Amino acid sequence: MPMISVAMFPGRTPAQKSALVRELTDAFVRTCGGKPEGVQVTLVEVGADHWAAGGVLYSER
């Protein structure tokens, strides 16, 4: 059973999250096969003060 995990900043609406989950699931099934009910997706919202790139927190940019 495949698991797709997405880490992103907070702020998306429930409708956007639902659309994302649907699109990711459809893309996986289309490219890799299987059934939609077998695809699991987790959405992890990470605040800008807990995410960094290049040694700098996004909250400090």
All heavy atoms as a GROMACS GRO file, in nm:
protein
  453
    1MET      N    1   0.085  -0.116   0.000
    1MET     CA    2   0.000   0.000   0.000
    1MET      C    3   0.090   0.123   0.000
    1MET      O    4   0.169   0.143   0.090
    1MET     CB    5  -0.091  -0.008   0.123
    1MET     CG    6  -0.140   0.119   0.178
    1MET     SD    7  -0.260   0.101   0.311
    1MET     CE    8  -0.204  -0.039   0.404
    2PRO      N    9   0.080   0.206  -0.103
    2PRO     CA   10   0.166   0.325  -0.112
    2PRO      C   11   0.123   0.434  -0.016
    2PRO      O   12   0.005   0.449   0.017
    2PRO     CB   13   0.148   0.371  -0.257
    2PRO     CG   14   0.018   0.314  -0.300
    2PRO     CD   15  -0.001   0.188  -0.223
    3MET      N   16   0.223   0.509   0.029
    3MET     CA   17   0.200   0.623   0.118
    3MET      C   18   0.268   0.744   0.056
    3MET      O   19   0.388   0.742   0.030
    3MET     CB   20   0.259   0.596   0.257
    3MET     CG   21   0.270   0.719   0.345
    3MET     SD   22   0.114   0.790   0.393
    3MET     CE   23   0.067   0.676   0.520
    4ILE      N   24   0.191   0.849   0.034
    4ILE     CA   25   0.244   0.975  -0.017
    4ILE      C   26   0.238   1.075   0.098
    4ILE      O   27   0.132   1.094   0.158
    4ILE     CB   28   0.161   1.027  -0.136
    4ILE    CG1   29   0.163   0.926  -0.251
    4ILE    CG2   30   0.213   1.163  -0.182
    4ILE    CD1   31   0.064   0.955  -0.361
    5SER      N   32   0.349   1.138   0.128
    5SER     CA   33   0.354   1.236   0.237
    5SER      C   34   0.393   1.372   0.180
    5SER      O   35   0.490   1.383   0.105
    5SER     CB   36   0.455   1.192   0.342
    5SER     OG   37   0.456   1.283   0.450
    6VAL      N   38   0.317   1.473   0.217
    6VAL     CA   39   0.341   1.608   0.170
    6VAL      C   40   0.362   1.699   0.292
    6VAL      O   41   0.277   1.705   0.380
    6VAL     CB   42   0.221   1.661   0.088
    6VAL    CG1   43   0.244   1.804   0.044
    6VAL    CG2   44   0.192   1.570  -0.030
    7ALA      N   45   0.475   1.767   0.296
    7ALA     CA   46   0.501   1.868   0.398
    7ALA      C   47   0.485   2.003   0.332
    7ALA      O   48   0.539   2.027   0.224
    7ALA     CB   49   0.641   1.852   0.455
    8MET      N   50   0.408   2.091   0.397
    8MET     CA   51   0.383   2.223   0.339
    8MET      C   52   0.353   2.323   0.448
    8MET      O   53   0.322   2.285   0.561
    8MET     CB   54   0.266   2.217   0.240
    8MET     CG   55   0.136   2.171   0.300
    8MET     SD   56   0.015   2.152   0.168
    8MET     CE   57  -0.124   2.092   0.262
    9PHE      N   58   0.366   2.451   0.413
    9PHE     CA   59   0.329   2.555   0.508
    9PHE      C   60   0.178   2.553   0.530
    9PHE      O   61   0.102   2.518   0.438
    9PHE     CB   62   0.370   2.693   0.456
    9PHE     CG   63   0.518   2.717   0.453
    9PHE    CD1   64   0.579   2.766   0.340
    9PHE    CD2   65   0.596   2.690   0.564
    9PHE    CE1   66   0.716   2.789   0.337
    9PHE    CE2   67   0.733   2.712   0.563
    9PHE     CZ   68   0.793   2.761   0.449
   10PRO      N   69   0.131   2.591   0.647
   10PRO     CA   70  -0.012   2.602   0.672
   10PRO      C   71  -0.073   2.712   0.585
   10PRO      O   72  -0.002   2.799   0.533
   10PRO     CB   73  -0.020   2.643   0.819
   10PRO     CG   74   0.112   2.611   0.879
   10PRO     CD   75   0.211   2.622   0.766
   11GLY      N   76  -0.204   2.708   0.572
   11GLY     CA   77  -0.273   2.815   0.504
   11GLY      C   78  -0.364   2.771   0.390
   11GLY      O   79  -0.440   2.853   0.338
   12ARG      N   80  -0.358   2.645   0.350
   12ARG     CA   81  -0.447   2.599   0.245
   12ARG      C   82  -0.585   2.572   0.302
   12ARG      O   83  -0.600   2.532   0.416
   12ARG     CB   84  -0.395   2.470   0.180
   12ARG     CG   85  -0.293   2.489   0.070
   12ARG     CD   86  -0.168   2.547   0.118
   12ARG     NE   87  -0.064   2.553   0.015
   12ARG     CZ   88   0.062   2.562   0.046
   12ARG    NH1   89   0.101   2.562   0.170
   12ARG    NH2   90   0.151   2.572  -0.050
   13THR      N   91  -0.685   2.590   0.220
   13THR     CA   92  -0.823   2.566   0.262
   13THR      C   93  -0.850   2.415   0.259
   13THR      O   94  -0.779   2.339   0.192
   13THR     CB   95  -0.923   2.634   0.168
   13THR    OG1   96  -0.914   2.572   0.038
   13THR    CG2   97  -0.897   2.784   0.157
   14PRO      N   98  -0.955   2.372   0.331
   14PRO     CA   99  -0.993   2.230   0.322
   14PRO      C  100  -1.020   2.187   0.178
   14PRO      O  101  -0.986   2.075   0.139
   14PRO     CB  102  -1.118   2.222   0.408
   14PRO     CG  103  -1.099   2.329   0.511
   14PRO     CD  104  -1.033   2.442   0.434
   15ALA      N  105  -1.079   2.274   0.098
   15ALA     CA  106  -1.107   2.240  -0.042
   15ALA      C  107  -0.978   2.220  -0.120
   15ALA      O  108  -0.968   2.128  -0.204
   15ALA     CB  109  -1.191   2.349  -0.107
   16GLN      N  110  -0.877   2.303  -0.096
   16GLN     CA  111  -0.748   2.286  -0.163
   16GLN      C  112  -0.681   2.156  -0.122
   16GLN      O  113  -0.624   2.085  -0.205
   16GLN     CB  114  -0.656   2.404  -0.131
   16GLN     CG  115  -0.696   2.534  -0.199
   16GLN     CD  116  -0.612   2.651  -0.151
   16GLN    OE1  117  -0.590   2.668  -0.030
   16GLN    NE2  118  -0.565   2.731  -0.245
   17LYS      N  119  -0.687   2.124   0.007
   17LYS     CA  120  -0.627   1.999   0.055
   17LYS      C  121  -0.698   1.878  -0.005
   17LYS      O  122  -0.633   1.781  -0.046
   17LYS     CB  123  -0.632   1.993   0.207
   17LYS     CG  124  -0.545   2.096   0.274
   17LYS     CD  125  -0.566   2.091   0.424
   17LYS     CE  126  -0.501   2.208   0.494
   17LYS     NZ  127  -0.527   2.206   0.639
   18SER      N  128  -0.829   1.884  -0.012
   18SER     CA  129  -0.906   1.776  -0.070
   18SER      C  130  -0.870   1.756  -0.217
   18SER      O  131  -0.851   1.643  -0.264
   18SER     CB  132  -1.055   1.805  -0.055
   18SER     OG  133  -1.132   1.701  -0.108
   19ALA      N  134  -0.858   1.866  -0.291
   19ALA     CA  135  -0.821   1.859  -0.432
   19ALA      C  136  -0.681   1.802  -0.449
   19ALA      O  137  -0.656   1.721  -0.539
   19ALA     CB  138  -0.832   1.996  -0.497
   20LEU      N  139  -0.589   1.843  -0.363
   20LEU     CA  140  -0.452   1.792  -0.370
   20LEU      C  141  -0.448   1.642  -0.347
   20LEU      O  142  -0.384   1.568  -0.422
   20LEU     CB  143  -0.363   1.864  -0.266
   20LEU     CG  144  -0.219   1.815  -0.255
   20LEU    CD1  145  -0.146   1.829  -0.388
   20LEU    CD2  146  -0.148   1.888  -0.143
   21VAL      N  147  -0.518   1.596  -0.243
   21VAL     CA  148  -0.522   1.453  -0.213
   21VAL      C  149  -0.580   1.375  -0.331
   21VAL      O  150  -0.528   1.270  -0.370
   21VAL     CB  151  -0.603   1.429  -0.084
   21VAL    CG1  152  -0.636   1.282  -0.065
   21VAL    CG2  153  -0.527   1.482   0.037
   22ARG      N  154  -0.685   1.426  -0.388
   22ARG     CA  155  -0.749   1.360  -0.503
   22ARG      C  156  -0.653   1.353  -0.623
   22ARG      O  157  -0.636   1.249  -0.686
   22ARG     CB  158  -0.877   1.435  -0.540
   22ARG     CG  159  -0.963   1.369  -0.643
   22ARG     CD  160  -1.100   1.436  -0.660
   22ARG     NE  161  -1.096   1.582  -0.657
   22ARG     CZ  162  -1.135   1.657  -0.552
   22ARG    NH1  163  -1.178   1.600  -0.442
   22ARG    NH2  164  -1.129   1.789  -0.558
   23GLU      N  165  -0.587   1.465  -0.652
   23GLU     CA  166  -0.494   1.469  -0.766
   23GLU      C  167  -0.374   1.378  -0.745
   23GLU      O  168  -0.330   1.310  -0.838
   23GLU     CB  169  -0.446   1.613  -0.790
   23GLU     CG  170  -0.554   1.706  -0.841
   23GLU     CD  171  -0.597   1.677  -0.983
   23GLU    OE1  172  -0.517   1.620  -1.060
   23GLU    OE2  173  -0.711   1.711  -1.018
   24LEU      N  174  -0.318   1.377  -0.624
   24LEU     CA  175  -0.204   1.290  -0.596
   24LEU      C  176  -0.244   1.143  -0.610
   24LEU      O  177  -0.169   1.062  -0.666
   24LEU     CB  178  -0.150   1.316  -0.455
   24LEU     CG  179  -0.077   1.448  -0.435
   24LEU    CD1  180  -0.050   1.471  -0.287
   24LEU    CD2  181   0.051   1.453  -0.515
   25THR      N  182  -0.360   1.109  -0.557
   25THR     CA  183  -0.408   0.971  -0.566
   25THR      C  184  -0.430   0.932  -0.712
   25THR      O  185  -0.384   0.825  -0.756
   25THR     CB  186  -0.538   0.955  -0.487
   25THR    OG1  187  -0.513   0.986  -0.349
   25THR    CG2  188  -0.593   0.813  -0.497
   26ASP      N  189  -0.497   1.017  -0.788
   26ASP     CA  190  -0.522   0.988  -0.930
   26ASP      C  191  -0.391   0.972  -1.007
   26ASP      O  192  -0.378   0.882  -1.090
   26ASP     CB  193  -0.607   1.098  -0.993
   26ASP     CG  194  -0.750   1.098  -0.944
   26ASP    OD1  195  -0.793   0.999  -0.878
   26ASP    OD2  196  -0.820   1.198  -0.969
   27ALA      N  197  -0.295   1.060  -0.980
   27ALA     CA  198  -0.166   1.053  -1.050
   27ALA      C  199  -0.093   0.923  -1.017
   27ALA      O  200  -0.034   0.860  -1.106
   27ALA     CB  201  -0.079   1.173  -1.013
   28PHE      N  202  -0.097   0.882  -0.892
   28PHE     CA  203  -0.030   0.757  -0.855
   28PHE      C  204  -0.094   0.639  -0.926
   28PHE      O  205  -0.024   0.555  -0.985
   28PHE     CB  206  -0.033   0.735  -0.703
   28PHE     CG  207   0.051   0.619  -0.662
   28PHE    CD1  208   0.183   0.637  -0.624
   28PHE    CD2  209   0.000   0.491  -0.664
   28PHE    CE1  210   0.262   0.527  -0.590
   28PHE    CE2  211   0.079   0.381  -0.630
   28PHE     CZ  212   0.210   0.400  -0.593
   29VAL      N  213  -0.225   0.631  -0.921
   29VAL     CA  214  -0.295   0.519  -0.983
   29VAL      C  215  -0.271   0.519  -1.135
   29VAL      O  216  -0.247   0.413  -1.195
   29VAL     CB  217  -0.446   0.524  -0.950
   29VAL    CG1  218  -0.524   0.423  -1.032
   29VAL    CG2  219  -0.468   0.500  -0.801
   30ARG      N  220  -0.273   0.635  -1.196
   30ARG     CA  221  -0.253   0.646  -1.340
   30ARG      C  222  -0.112   0.601  -1.382
   30ARG      O  223  -0.093   0.533  -1.482
   30ARG     CB  224  -0.278   0.789  -1.385
   30ARG     CG  225  -0.277   0.812  -1.534
   30ARG     CD  226  -0.318   0.953  -1.573
   30ARG     NE  227  -0.237   1.057  -1.511
   30ARG     CZ  228  -0.277   1.136  -1.411
   30ARG    NH1  229  -0.398   1.124  -1.360
   30ARG    NH2  230  -0.196   1.227  -1.360
   31THR      N  231  -0.011   0.638  -1.303
   31THR     CA  232   0.126   0.608  -1.341
   31THR      C  233   0.179   0.476  -1.287
   31THR      O  234   0.264   0.412  -1.351
   31THR     CB  235   0.222   0.720  -1.297
   31THR    OG1  236   0.213   0.737  -1.156
   31THR    CG2  237   0.188   0.850  -1.366
   32CYS      N  238   0.129   0.434  -1.172
   32CYS     CA  239   0.184   0.314  -1.108
   32CYS      C  240   0.085   0.198  -1.097
   32CYS      O  241   0.125   0.088  -1.060
   32CYS     CB  242   0.234   0.349  -0.968
   32CYS     SG  243   0.367   0.469  -0.970
   33GLY      N  244  -0.042   0.225  -1.122
   33GLY     CA  245  -0.142   0.120  -1.111
   33GLY      C  246  -0.199   0.112  -0.971
   33GLY      O  247  -0.169   0.194  -0.884
   34GLY      N  248  -0.282   0.014  -0.950
   34GLY     CA  249  -0.345  -0.005  -0.821
   34GLY      C  250  -0.482   0.058  -0.816
   34GLY      O  251  -0.536   0.105  -0.917
   35LYS      N  252  -0.539   0.058  -0.698
   35LYS     CA  253  -0.672   0.113  -0.676
   35LYS      C  254  -0.662   0.237  -0.587
   35LYS      O  255  -0.581   0.240  -0.494
   35LYS     CB  256  -0.763   0.010  -0.611
   35LYS     CG  257  -0.786  -0.112  -0.699
   35LYS     CD  258  -0.879  -0.210  -0.634
   35LYS     CE  259  -0.898  -0.330  -0.726
   35LYS     NZ  260  -0.996  -0.423  -0.671
   36PRO      N  261  -0.745   0.336  -0.611
   36PRO     CA  262  -0.741   0.459  -0.530
   36PRO      C  263  -0.752   0.434  -0.381
   36PRO      O  264  -0.683   0.498  -0.302
   36PRO     CB  265  -0.860   0.540  -0.582
   36PRO     CG  266  -0.882   0.493  -0.720
   36PRO     CD  267  -0.846   0.346  -0.718
   37GLU      N  268  -0.835   0.338  -0.343
   37GLU     CA  269  -0.853   0.313  -0.199
   37GLU      C  270  -0.729   0.255  -0.133
   37GLU      O  271  -0.718   0.252  -0.010
   37GLU     CB  272  -0.975   0.224  -0.173
   37GLU     CG  273  -0.973   0.093  -0.247
   37GLU     CD  274  -1.036   0.098  -0.386
   37GLU    OE1  275  -1.063   0.206  -0.440
   37GLU    OE2  276  -1.057  -0.012  -0.442
   38GLY      N  277  -0.633   0.210  -0.213
   38GLY     CA  278  -0.508   0.158  -0.160
   38GLY      C  279  -0.401   0.265  -0.140
   38GLY      O  280  -0.296   0.238  -0.082
   39VAL      N  281  -0.426   0.386  -0.189
   39VAL     CA  282  -0.328   0.493  -0.180
   39VAL      C  283  -0.357   0.578  -0.056
   39VAL      O  284  -0.468   0.627  -0.039
   39VAL     CB  285  -0.331   0.583  -0.306
   39VAL    CG1  286  -0.231   0.697  -0.294
   39VAL    CG2  287  -0.304   0.500  -0.432
   40GLN      N  288  -0.258   0.593   0.029
   40GLN     CA  289  -0.273   0.677   0.148
   40GLN      C  290  -0.193   0.804   0.129
   40GLN      O  291  -0.082   0.802   0.075
   40GLN     CB  292  -0.225   0.604   0.273
   40GLN     CG  293  -0.309   0.483   0.304
   40GLN     CD  294  -0.273   0.422   0.438
   40GLN    OE1  295  -0.202   0.482   0.518
   40GLN    NE2  296  -0.323   0.303   0.464
   41VAL      N  297  -0.248   0.916   0.175
   41VAL     CA  298  -0.181   1.046   0.164
   41VAL      C  299  -0.185   1.112   0.302
   41VAL      O  300  -0.290   1.114   0.367
   41VAL     CB  301  -0.252   1.137   0.060
   41VAL    CG1  302  -0.182   1.272   0.053
   41VAL    CG2  303  -0.256   1.070  -0.076
   42THR      N  304  -0.070   1.162   0.345
   42THR     CA  305  -0.066   1.241   0.468
   42THR      C  306  -0.024   1.383   0.431
   42THR      O  307   0.065   1.403   0.349
   42THR     CB  308   0.032   1.184   0.572
   42THR    OG1  309   0.163   1.180   0.517
   42THR    CG2  310  -0.008   1.045   0.616
   43LEU      N  311  -0.090   1.479   0.493
   43LEU     CA  312  -0.054   1.619   0.477
   43LEU      C  313  -0.001   1.668   0.611
   43LEU      O  314  -0.070   1.658   0.712
   43LEU     CB  315  -0.176   1.702   0.436
   43LEU     CG  316  -0.248   1.658   0.308
   43LEU    CD1  317  -0.370   1.745   0.283
   43LEU    CD2  318  -0.154   1.661   0.189
   44VAL      N  319   0.120   1.718   0.611
   44VAL     CA  320   0.183   1.767   0.732
   44VAL      C  321   0.205   1.917   0.716
   44VAL      O  322   0.276   1.959   0.624
   44VAL     CB  323   0.318   1.695   0.758
   44VAL    CG1  324   0.382   1.747   0.885
   44VAL    CG2  325   0.297   1.545   0.765
   45GLU      N  326   0.142   1.994   0.801
   45GLU     CA  327   0.160   2.139   0.795
   45GLU      C  328   0.271   2.179   0.892
   45GLU      O  329   0.263   2.152   1.012
   45GLU     CB  330   0.030   2.210   0.828
   45GLU     CG  331  -0.077   2.185   0.722
   45GLU     CD  332  -0.204   2.260   0.749
   45GLU    OE1  333  -0.250   2.261   0.865
   45GLU    OE2  334  -0.258   2.319   0.654
   46VAL      N  335   0.374   2.242   0.838
   46VAL     CA  336   0.491   2.280   0.916
   46VAL      C  337   0.501   2.433   0.914
   46VAL      O  338   0.504   2.494   0.807
   46VAL     CB  339   0.619   2.218   0.855
   46VAL    CG1  340   0.740   2.258   0.938
   46VAL    CG2  341   0.606   2.067   0.845
   47GLY      N  342   0.504   2.491   1.030
   47GLY     CA  343   0.515   2.636   1.039
   47GLY      C  344   0.650   2.687   0.990
   47GLY      O  345   0.750   2.615   0.993
   48ALA      N  346   0.652   2.812   0.946
   48ALA     CA  347   0.774   2.872   0.893
   48ALA      C  348   0.886   2.879   0.996
   48ALA      O  349   1.003   2.888   0.960
   48ALA     CB  350   0.744   3.012   0.838
   49ASP      N  351   0.851   2.874   1.124
   49ASP     CA  352   0.953   2.875   1.228
   49ASP      C  353   1.007   2.735   1.258
   49ASP      O  354   1.092   2.718   1.345
   49ASP     CB  355   0.899   2.941   1.356
   49ASP     CG  356   0.777   2.872   1.411
   49ASP    OD1  357   0.703   2.806   1.335
   49ASP    OD2  358   0.752   2.885   1.532
   50HIS      N  359   0.960   2.635   1.184
   50HIS     CA  360   1.008   2.497   1.198
   50HIS      C  361   1.060   2.442   1.066
   50HIS      O  362   1.074   2.321   1.050
   50HIS     CB  363   0.895   2.407   1.250
   50HIS     CG  364   0.859   2.434   1.392
   50HIS    ND1  365   0.755   2.516   1.425
   50HIS    CD2  366   0.914   2.394   1.508
   50HIS    CE1  367   0.745   2.524   1.556
   50HIS    NE2  368   0.841   2.451   1.609
   51TRP      N  369   1.086   2.529   0.969
   51TRP     CA  370   1.131   2.485   0.836
   51TRP      C  371   1.240   2.580   0.791
   51TRP      O  372   1.224   2.701   0.800
   51TRP     CB  373   1.014   2.491   0.740
   51TRP     CG  374   1.029   2.413   0.612
   51TRP    CD1  375   1.143   2.392   0.542
   51TRP    CD2  376   0.925   2.351   0.538
   51TRP    NE1  377   1.118   2.320   0.428
   51TRP    CE2  378   0.982   2.294   0.423
   51TRP    CE3  379   0.787   2.340   0.556
   51TRP    CZ2  380   0.908   2.225   0.329
   51TRP    CZ3  381   0.714   2.271   0.462
   51TRP    CH2  382   0.774   2.213   0.350
   52ALA      N  383   1.348   2.524   0.742
   52ALA     CA  384   1.460   2.607   0.699
   52ALA      C  385   1.518   2.557   0.568
   52ALA      O  386   1.503   2.440   0.532
   52ALA     CB  387   1.569   2.607   0.806
   53ALA      N  388   1.585   2.646   0.500
   53ALA     CA  389   1.662   2.611   0.381
   53ALA      C  390   1.785   2.701   0.379
   53ALA      O  391   1.778   2.818   0.414
   53ALA     CB  392   1.579   2.632   0.254
   54GLY      N  393   1.897   2.643   0.343
   54GLY     CA  394   2.019   2.721   0.336
   54GLY      C  395   2.062   2.776   0.472
   54GLY      O  396   2.128   2.878   0.479
   55GLY      N  397   2.023   2.708   0.579
   55GLY     CA  398   2.062   2.750   0.712
   55GLY      C  399   1.980   2.865   0.769
   55GLY      O  400   2.016   2.921   0.873
   56VAL      N  401   1.870   2.900   0.703
   56VAL     CA  402   1.787   3.011   0.749
   56VAL      C  403   1.641   2.966   0.759
   56VAL      O  404   1.587   2.908   0.665
   56VAL     CB  405   1.795   3.131   0.650
   56VAL    CG1  406   1.710   3.246   0.696
   56VAL    CG2  407   1.939   3.174   0.631
   57LEU      N  408   1.581   2.992   0.874
   57LEU     CA  409   1.439   2.962   0.890
   57LEU      C  410   1.357   3.045   0.794
   57LEU      O  411   1.388   3.163   0.770
   57LEU     CB  412   1.393   2.990   1.033
   57LEU     CG  413   1.445   2.899   1.142
   57LEU    CD1  414   1.412   2.957   1.280
   57LEU    CD2  415   1.384   2.760   1.127
   58TYR      N  416   1.251   2.988   0.742
   58TYR     CA  417   1.164   3.065   0.652
   58TYR      C  418   1.100   3.181   0.725
   58TYR      O  419   1.070   3.284   0.665
   58TYR     CB  420   1.058   2.974   0.589
   58TYR     CG  421   1.112   2.900   0.468
   58TYR    CD1  422   1.158   2.769   0.479
   58TYR    CD2  423   1.119   2.963   0.345
   58TYR    CE1  424   1.208   2.702   0.368
   58TYR    CE2  425   1.169   2.896   0.233
   58TYR     CZ  426   1.214   2.766   0.247
   58TYR     OH  427   1.265   2.700   0.138
   59SER      N  428   1.079   3.168   0.854
   59SER     CA  429   1.020   3.278   0.932
   59SER      C  430   1.115   3.397   0.944
   59SER      O  431   1.073   3.507   0.978
   59SER     CB  432   0.982   3.229   1.072
   59SER     OG  433   1.096   3.184   1.141
   60GLU      N  434   1.243   3.377   0.914
   60GLU     CA  435   1.343   3.485   0.921
   60GLU      C  436   1.371   3.546   0.784
   60GLU      O  437   1.453   3.636   0.773
   60GLU     CB  438   1.472   3.432   0.981
   60GLU     CG  439   1.457   3.384   1.124
   60GLU     CD  440   1.583   3.318   1.177
   60GLU    OE1  441   1.677   3.290   1.099
   60GLU    OE2  442   1.587   3.293   1.299
   61ARG      N  443   1.307   3.497   0.682
   61ARG     CA  444   1.332   3.548   0.546
   61ARG      C  445   1.248   3.669   0.517
   61ARG      O  446   1.145   3.692   0.565
   61ARG     CB  447   1.303   3.441   0.442
   61ARG     CG  448   1.404   3.331   0.450
   61ARG     CD  449   1.367   3.216   0.357
   61ARG     NE  450   1.461   3.112   0.377
   61ARG     CZ  451   1.548   3.072   0.285
   61ARG    NH1  452   1.550   3.122   0.168
   61ARG    NH2  453   1.633   2.974   0.313
   0.00000   0.00000   0.00000
